[in-house]
């Protein structure tokens, strides 16, 4: 099944965020730290959790990523939260792609995302978001094969005269 799902407008939202250099193997720890901070302050948030890749749209490096993990808040906390950031994500038009299966295979889906962007005359208009709809549930017998992640790429149509090929330095690129 092709990963492209739809083009849609994502509303602005206030989020609780933690940014750092994460790998596939320490992402759970980072989400736990963010969750603990939210619980300390009795902040209410809604699912699903979100991640933003600040490295641009490319095949992800499993060992190092400038990554920001987030929980959408149900209300403004009113006061600063030490050790984490409260910020507003802007409204964006995105191309939505679905990744099913283990997170360490998400690079295969990003390869298809890059192909789709080239073939459909879109260019990237911001950092990609990853929305974590289904995570493995170890207590219920769930596995990583059950995972469901939506990749949201902020987009705009490429101008008619623009070269459809990718050039070095563009935001849409494959990892070396």
C-alpha positions in Angstrom: 0.0 0.0 0.0 1.4 3.4 -0.9 2.0 5.6 2.1 0.4 8.8 0.8 -2.9 9.4 2.5 -4.2 13.0 1.9 -3.5 16.7 1.8 -5.0 18.5 4.8 -4.8 21.6 6.9 -3.6 21.0 10.4 -4.9 23.5 13.0 -2.6 25.5 15.3 -2.1 23.9 18.7 -0.4 24.6 21.9 2.1 21.9 22.9 4.4 20.8 25.7 7.8 20.1 24.1 11.3 18.7 24.8 14.0 19.1 22.1 17.2 17.2 21.9 19.6 14.9 20.1 17.6 11.6 20.1 18.1 8.1 18.7 15.6 5.4 18.0 16.7 3.8 21.3 16.3 6.8 23.7 13.0 8.2 22.3 10.9 6.3 24.9 13.0 7.7 27.8 12.5 11.3 26.4 8.7 10.8 26.2 8.7 9.4 29.8 10.6 12.5 30.9 8.1 14.8 29.2 5.2 12.9 30.6 6.7 13.1 34.2 7.1 16.9 33.8 3.5 17.2 32.7 2.3 15.1 35.6 4.4 17.2 38.1 2.6 20.3 36.9 -0.8 18.6 36.6 -1.0 19.6 32.9 -3.7 18.0 30.8 -2.8 16.9 27.4 -4.4 14.9 24.7 -3.2 12.0 22.6 -1.6 11.3 20.2 2.0 12.5 20.9 3.8 14.4 18.2 7.5 14.6 17.1 9.1 17.2 14.8 12.3 16.4 12.9 14.4 19.6 12.8 16.8 18.0 10.3 14.5 18.6 7.3 12.8 15.9 5.2 15.3 13.2 4.5 15.9 9.6 5.3 16.3 9.7 9.1 19.5 8.8 10.9 18.6 6.2 13.5 21.4 7.2 15.8 21.2 11.0 15.9 18.3 13.4 15.2 17.6 16.9 16.2 14.1 15.9 17.3 11.4 17.6 19.4 8.8 15.5 21.2 5.5 17.0 22.1 2.1 16.5 23.8 -0.8 18.7 22.6 -2.1 20.6 25.6 -5.8 20.9 26.4 -5.2 24.4 27.9 -2.5 27.0 28.4 -0.6 26.2 31.6 -0.4 29.9 32.4 3.1 29.7 33.9 6.5 28.6 32.6 7.3 24.9 33.0 11.0 24.5 34.1 13.0 22.1 31.9 10.5 22.0 29.0 9.0 24.4 26.5 5.4 25.4 26.0 4.9 26.6 22.4 2.3 27.1 19.7 2.5 25.0 16.5 1.3 27.1 13.6 -1.6 26.1 11.3 -0.1 24.3 8.2 -1.1 22.6 5.0 0.5 19.1 5.0 0.8 16.1 2.9 0.0 13.1 5.1 1.7 9.7 4.8 1.1 6.6 6.9 3.9 4.4 8.3 2.8 1.0 9.6 5.3 -1.2 11.5 8.4 -0.8 13.5 9.7 2.7 13.9 13.2 1.6 12.8 11.7 1.0 9.3 10.4 4.5 8.9 13.3 5.3 6.6 11.6 3.2 4.0 8.5 5.3 4.2 10.6 8.5 4.0 12.1 7.2 0.8 8.5 7.0 -0.6 7.7 10.5 0.8 10.7 12.0 -1.1 9.6 10.3 -4.3 6.0 11.5 -3.9 7.1 15.1 -3.3 9.2 15.0 -6.5 6.5 13.4 -8.6 3.7 15.7 -7.5 5.4 19.1 -7.9 5.4 20.0 -4.2 8.2 21.5 -2.1 8.7 21.3 1.6 7.4 24.4 3.6 8.7 23.4 7.1 9.9 20.6 9.3 8.1 17.2 9.2 5.8 16.2 12.0 5.4 12.6 13.1 2.1 11.7 14.9 2.3 8.5 17.0 -1.2 7.0 16.8 -0.4 3.4 17.9 2.6 2.4 20.0 3.4 -1.1 21.1 1.6 -2.2 24.3 3.9 -4.6 26.1 1.2 -5.6 28.7 -1.4 -6.5 26.0 0.9 -8.5 23.8 1.3 -5.8 21.2 4.4 -5.6 19.1 6.3 -3.0 17.0 4.5 -4.5 14.0 1.3 -2.9 15.4 2.8 0.6 15.4 1.0 3.4 13.3 2.8 6.7 12.7 1.5 9.5 10.5 4.2 11.6 8.8 3.0 15.2 8.0 5.1 17.2 5.6 4.3 20.9 5.4 4.0 21.6 1.6 3.5 24.2 -1.1 3.3 23.8 -4.8 6.6 24.2 -6.6 6.6 27.1 -9.0 6.3 26.2 -12.7 9.8 27.2 -13.7 11.5 25.5 -10.8 13.7 22.4 -11.5 11.9 19.3 -10.4 15.1 17.6 -9.4 16.6 17.8 -6.0 19.7 20.0 -5.6 22.3 20.0 -2.8 21.3 22.3 0.0 17.6 22.0 -0.6 15.4 21.1 2.4 14.3 17.9 0.7 17.3 15.7 0.5 18.5 12.1 1.1 20.9 11.4 3.9 24.5 10.8 2.8 
